[in-house]
């Protein structure tokens, strides 16, 4: 099957600071952090990932990697200084995909061999724990009702064997002469967070982070003002 190729168009708007090792758009508002510029645990091939904002305001990215049941944990609170928290080995029957969030600090995970689901408890963000789940929570369409309620629908589960796609990251500040910033091969999953101004791409060589420093700066200002 021929791989699909997706394009992320990037428009530069203003100036911002960035690390010299990173790839940046013409006006330096888009910064591509390649796997080689990230902590070593982010350079392994991953299959699924999820982002959590903890109660203390810190943000953690969890990556399920090829080693069965291994989760890599990254602190992505400051995107200019992404830190490795560590790795955690979980006792699981098969590789898994992250599912819906339940509660403030837990996610359902679906095992790729069809053996069911489990709850990934992240109340201790640096020490994930896996627990059994009730069959009442195994619907693939969950909506929250207030703080503790859930509306659960038995929707068809998305295929775990979705085809990987290549992504081109393009600076389109000059539409008649767009510039290729980077190509990320065999992307299994992407997470876009508009509030952080960030897109995480899980590709063949590990994690790639596409940053918008101007948005990050504005977000930090808003958080400081709110606090």
ABEGO torsion letter per residue (X at the ends): XBBBBBBBBBBBABBBBBBAABBBBAAGABBBBBAAABBAAAABBBABBBBBBBAAGBBBBBBBBABBGBBBBBBAABAABBBBAEBBBBBBABBBBBBBBBEAABBBBBBAAGAEBBBBBAABAABBBBBBBBAAAABABBBBBEAABBBBBBBBBBBAABBBBBBBBBBAABAABBBBABBBBGBABBBBBAAAGBBBBBBAAEBBBBBBAAAAAAAAAAAAAAX
